[in-house]
Protein backbone atom coordinates (compact mmCIF):
# COMPACT_ATOMS: atom_id res chain seq x y z
CA UNK A 1 0.00 0.00 0.00
CA UNK A 2 2.89 2.36 0.80
CA UNK A 3 4.36 1.91 -2.70
CA UNK A 4 0.98 2.39 -4.33
CA UNK A 5 0.53 5.74 -2.56
CA UNK A 6 4.07 6.79 -3.47
CA UNK A 7 3.59 6.07 -7.18
CA UNK A 8 0.17 7.70 -7.17
CA UNK A 9 1.76 10.84 -5.72
CA UNK A 10 4.56 10.72 -8.32
CA UNK A 11 2.07 10.22 -11.15
CA UNK A 12 0.02 13.16 -9.89
CA UNK A 13 3.11 15.39 -9.76
CA UNK A 14 4.23 14.32 -13.22
CA UNK A 15 0.76 14.92 -14.71
CA UNK A 16 0.66 18.35 -13.05
CA UNK A 17 4.10 19.26 -14.43
CA UNK A 18 3.12 18.10 -17.92
CA UNK A 19 -0.07 20.14 -17.74
CA UNK A 20 1.85 23.25 -16.64
CA UNK A 21 4.43 22.75 -19.41
CA UNK A 22 1.71 22.32 -22.01
CA UNK A 23 -0.01 25.52 -20.78
CA UNK A 24 3.27 27.43 -21.13
CA UNK A 25 3.81 26.06 -24.65
CA UNK A 26 0.23 26.87 -25.65
CA UNK A 27 0.57 30.42 -24.32
CA UNK A 28 3.87 30.91 -26.16
CA UNK A 29 2.40 29.47 -29.35
CA UNK A 30 -0.55 31.89 -29.09
CA UNK A 31 1.80 34.83 -28.51
CA UNK A 32 3.79 33.88 -31.63
CA UNK A 33 0.59 33.49 -33.68
CA UNK A 34 -0.67 36.93 -32.64
CA UNK A 35 2.76 38.44 -33.32
CA UNK A 36 2.34 37.40 -36.97
CA UNK A 37 -1.11 39.00 -37.38
CA UNK A 38 -1.21 42.18 -39.45
CA UNK A 39 -3.92 44.83 -39.68
CA UNK A 40 -5.44 43.21 -42.77
CA UNK A 41 -5.96 39.96 -40.84
CA UNK A 42 -7.79 41.80 -38.07
CA UNK A 43 -9.91 43.75 -40.56
CA UNK A 44 -10.76 40.52 -42.43
CA UNK A 45 -12.71 39.27 -39.42
CA UNK A 46 -14.32 42.65 -38.68
CA UNK A 47 -15.47 43.05 -42.30
CA UNK A 48 -16.79 39.49 -42.31
CA UNK A 49 -19.34 40.36 -39.62
CA UNK A 50 -20.01 43.94 -40.77
CA UNK A 51 -18.71 45.28 -37.47
CA UNK A 52 -19.62 48.81 -36.39
CA UNK A 53 -16.58 50.88 -35.56
CA UNK A 54 -15.21 54.39 -35.32
CA UNK A 55 -12.16 54.89 -37.52
CA UNK A 56 -9.52 57.50 -36.77
CA UNK A 57 -7.86 58.77 -39.92
CA UNK A 58 -4.32 60.14 -40.11
CA UNK A 59 -5.66 63.65 -40.77
CA UNK A 60 -7.43 63.69 -37.38
CA UNK A 61 -10.96 62.92 -38.58
CA UNK A 62 -13.09 60.33 -36.76
CA UNK A 63 -15.84 58.59 -38.69
CA UNK A 64 -18.48 56.11 -37.46
CA UNK A 65 -18.77 53.29 -39.98
CA UNK A 66 -19.82 49.73 -40.66
CA UNK A 67 -16.91 47.73 -42.05
CA UNK A 68 -17.91 46.06 -45.32
CA UNK A 69 -15.21 44.78 -47.67
CA UNK A 70 -11.47 44.27 -47.49
CA UNK A 71 -9.22 44.75 -50.51
CA UNK A 72 -5.50 44.29 -51.03
CA UNK A 73 -4.57 47.70 -49.60
CA UNK A 74 -7.92 49.29 -48.72
CA UNK A 75 -11.10 48.74 -46.76
CA UNK A 76 -14.61 49.71 -47.88
CA UNK A 77 -16.97 51.03 -45.23
CA UNK A 78 -20.46 52.48 -45.20
CA UNK A 79 -21.07 55.64 -43.27
CA UNK A 80 -23.92 57.99 -42.49
CA UNK A 81 -23.58 61.67 -41.76
CA UNK A 82 -20.25 62.04 -43.59
CA UNK A 83 -21.40 64.83 -45.81
CA UNK A 84 -24.09 62.69 -47.41
CA UNK A 85 -27.04 64.72 -46.23
CA UNK A 86 -30.45 63.46 -45.08
CA UNK A 87 -29.01 60.18 -43.78
CA UNK A 88 -28.06 58.97 -47.25
CA UNK A 89 -25.75 56.01 -47.50
CA UNK A 90 -22.16 56.85 -48.33
CA UNK A 91 -19.53 54.39 -49.55
CA UNK A 92 -15.99 55.15 -48.42
CA UNK A 93 -12.81 53.52 -49.67
CA UNK A 94 -10.06 53.98 -47.10
CA UNK A 95 -6.42 53.14 -47.89
CA UNK A 96 -5.04 51.05 -45.03
CA UNK A 97 -2.19 53.57 -44.72
CA UNK A 98 -4.77 56.28 -43.89
CA UNK A 99 -6.07 54.46 -40.80
CA UNK A 100 -4.66 55.75 -37.51
CA UNK A 101 -6.89 53.67 -35.23
CA UNK A 102 -10.08 51.62 -34.98
CA UNK A 103 -12.46 51.73 -32.02
CA UNK A 104 -15.00 48.94 -31.63
CA UNK A 105 -16.43 46.89 -28.79
CA UNK A 106 -14.18 44.54 -26.85
CA UNK A 107 -15.86 41.41 -28.18
CA UNK A 108 -15.06 42.46 -31.75
CA UNK A 109 -11.47 43.26 -30.76
CA UNK A 110 -11.05 39.75 -29.36
CA UNK A 111 -12.85 38.13 -32.32
CA UNK A 112 -10.51 39.90 -34.73
CA UNK A 113 -7.60 37.95 -33.23
CA UNK A 114 -8.85 34.82 -35.00
CA UNK A 115 -6.60 34.17 -37.97
CA UNK A 116 -8.29 34.23 -41.40
CA UNK A 117 -8.33 30.91 -43.25
CA UNK A 118 -5.32 30.23 -45.44
CA UNK A 119 -7.49 28.88 -48.29
CA UNK A 120 -7.88 30.64 -51.62
CA UNK A 121 -8.21 34.40 -51.21
CA UNK A 122 -11.40 35.80 -52.81
CA UNK A 123 -10.76 37.89 -55.91
CA UNK A 124 -12.04 41.12 -54.35
CA UNK A 125 -9.46 40.81 -51.56
CA UNK A 126 -6.72 40.88 -54.20
CA UNK A 127 -8.01 44.08 -55.81
CA UNK A 128 -5.75 47.08 -55.22
CA UNK A 129 -6.95 50.62 -54.64
CA UNK A 130 -5.75 51.48 -58.16
CA UNK A 131 -8.01 48.76 -59.61
CA UNK A 132 -11.02 50.17 -57.74
CA UNK A 133 -10.25 53.74 -58.83
CA UNK A 134 -9.94 52.64 -62.46
CA UNK A 135 -13.41 51.08 -62.20
CA UNK A 136 -14.84 54.33 -60.76
CA UNK A 137 -13.24 56.20 -63.67
CA UNK A 138 -14.67 53.74 -66.21
CA UNK A 139 -18.18 54.13 -64.76
CA UNK A 140 -17.85 57.93 -64.43
CA UNK A 141 -18.94 57.76 -60.78
CA UNK A 142 -18.64 61.19 -59.09
CA UNK A 143 -16.29 61.06 -56.12
CA UNK A 144 -15.26 63.22 -53.20
CA UNK A 145 -11.57 62.86 -52.33
CA UNK A 146 -9.95 63.73 -49.00
CA UNK A 147 -6.18 64.14 -49.00
CA UNK A 148 -3.46 64.29 -46.39
CA UNK A 149 -2.91 68.02 -46.95
CA UNK A 150 -6.49 68.68 -45.84
CA UNK A 151 -8.01 69.22 -49.27
CA UNK A 152 -11.50 67.92 -50.00
CA UNK A 153 -12.16 67.92 -53.73
CA UNK A 154 -15.14 66.75 -55.75
CA UNK A 155 -15.19 65.58 -59.32
CA UNK A 156 -14.86 62.64 -61.67
CA UNK A 157 -11.76 60.50 -62.09
CA UNK A 158 -10.68 60.80 -65.71
CA UNK A 159 -8.03 58.10 -65.40
CA UNK A 160 -6.13 56.16 -62.74
CA UNK A 161 -2.51 55.22 -63.42
CA UNK A 162 -0.06 53.07 -61.46
CA UNK A 163 0.25 55.34 -58.42
CA UNK A 164 -1.86 58.44 -59.13
CA UNK A 165 -5.12 59.63 -60.65
CA UNK A 166 -6.33 62.53 -62.77
CA UNK A 167 -9.39 64.28 -61.36
CA UNK A 168 -11.68 66.62 -63.27
CA UNK A 169 -13.06 68.94 -60.59
CA UNK A 170 -16.71 69.96 -60.71
CA UNK A 171 -19.46 70.79 -58.24
CA UNK A 172 -21.43 68.00 -56.53
CA UNK A 173 -24.56 67.12 -58.46
CA UNK A 174 -23.09 68.34 -61.74
CA UNK A 175 -22.24 65.83 -64.49
CA UNK A 176 -18.70 65.78 -65.82
CA UNK A 177 -19.26 68.06 -68.81
CA UNK A 178 -16.68 70.45 -70.26
CA UNK A 179 -18.67 73.48 -69.11
CA UNK A 180 -19.00 72.19 -65.53
CA UNK A 181 -15.32 71.35 -65.00
CA UNK A 182 -13.42 74.13 -63.22
CA UNK A 183 -10.04 72.47 -62.76
CA UNK A 184 -7.88 69.39 -63.12
CA UNK A 185 -5.60 67.71 -60.60
CA UNK A 186 -3.07 64.92 -60.49
CA UNK A 187 -3.36 63.24 -57.07
CA UNK A 188 -0.93 60.53 -55.89
CA UNK A 189 -2.61 57.50 -54.29
CA UNK A 190 -0.23 57.94 -51.34
CA UNK A 191 -1.87 61.26 -50.44
CA UNK A 192 -5.43 59.88 -50.34
CA UNK A 193 -7.21 59.65 -46.99
CA UNK A 194 -10.65 58.64 -48.27
CA UNK A 195 -12.53 58.18 -51.51
CA UNK A 196 -16.24 58.82 -51.11
CA UNK A 197 -18.98 57.90 -53.54
CA UNK A 198 -22.79 57.85 -53.22
CA UNK A 199 -23.86 54.48 -51.83
CA UNK A 200 -26.60 54.03 -54.43
CA UNK A 201 -24.02 54.22 -57.23
CA UNK A 202 -21.80 51.55 -55.70
CA UNK A 203 -24.29 48.70 -56.00
Residue pairs with C-beta under 8 A, 6 or more apart in sequence:
33 115
34 113
37 113
37 115
39 96
39 99
40 70
40 96
41 112
41 115
41 116
42 112
42 113
43 67
43 70
43 75
43 96
43 102
43 112
44 70
44 116
44 125
45 111
45 112
45 114
45 116
46 53
46 67
46 102
46 104
46 108
46 111
46 112
47 67
47 68
47 69
47 70
47 75
49 108
49 111
50 66
50 67
50 68
51 66
51 67
51 104
51 108
52 64
52 65
52 66
52 67
52 104
53 64
53 65
53 66
53 67
53 102
53 103
53 104
53 108
54 62
54 63
54 64
54 65
54 102
54 103
54 104
55 62
55 63
55 65
55 77
55 94
55 99
55 101
55 102
55 103
56 62
56 99
56 100
56 101
56 102
56 103
57 63
57 94
57 98
57 99
57 100
57 146
57 193
57 194
58 97
58 98
58 99
58 100
58 148
58 193
59 98
59 146
59 148
59 150
59 193
61 146
61 193
63 77
63 79
63 82
63 92
64 79
64 80
64 81
65 77
65 78
65 79
65 92
66 77
66 78
66 79
67 75
67 77
68 75
68 76
68 77
68 78
69 75
69 76
69 124
70 76
70 125
71 93
71 124
71 125
71 126
71 127
71 128
71 129
71 132
72 125
72 126
72 127
72 128
72 129
73 95
73 96
73 97
73 128
73 129
74 93
74 94
74 95
74 96
74 128
74 129
74 132
75 93
75 94
75 96
75 99
76 91
76 92
76 93
76 94
77 91
77 92
77 94
78 89
78 90
78 91
78 92
78 199
79 90
79 92
80 87
80 88
80 89
80 90
81 87
82 90
82 92
82 196
83 90
83 144
83 196
84 90
84 198
84 199
88 198
88 199
88 200
89 198
89 199
89 200
90 196
90 197
90 198
90 199
91 196
91 197
91 198
91 199
91 201
91 202
92 194
92 195
92 196
93 129
93 132
93 194
93 195
93 196
93 197
94 193
94 194
94 195
95 129
95 189
95 192
95 193
97 190
98 148
98 192
98 193
98 194
129 189
129 192
129 195
130 160
130 161
130 162
130 163
130 189
132 195
133 157
133 160
133 165
133 189
133 195
134 159
134 160
136 143
136 157
136 160
136 195
136 197
137 156
137 157
137 158
137 159
137 160
137 165
139 201
140 156
140 176
141 156
141 157
141 197
141 198
141 201
141 202
142 154
142 155
142 156
142 170
142 172
142 176
142 197
142 198
142 201
143 154
143 155
143 156
143 157
143 167
143 195
143 196
143 197
144 152
144 153
144 154
144 172
144 195
144 196
144 197
145 151
145 152
145 153
145 154
145 155
145 167
145 187
145 192
145 194
145 195
145 196
146 152
146 192
146 193
146 194
146 196
147 153
147 187
147 191
147 192
147 193
148 191
148 192
148 193
149 191
153 167
153 169
153 185
153 187
154 169
154 170
154 171
154 172
155 167
155 168
155 169
155 170
155 176
155 181
155 185
156 167
156 168
156 170
156 176
157 165
157 166
157 167
157 168
158 165
158 166
158 167
158 168
158 184
159 165
159 166
160 166
163 188
163 189
163 190
164 186
164 187
164 188
164 189
165 186
165 187
165 189
166 184
166 185
166 186
167 184
167 185
167 186
167 187
168 176
168 181
168 183
168 184
169 181
169 182
169 183
169 184
169 185
170 176
170 177
170 180
170 181
170 182
171 180
171 182
174 180
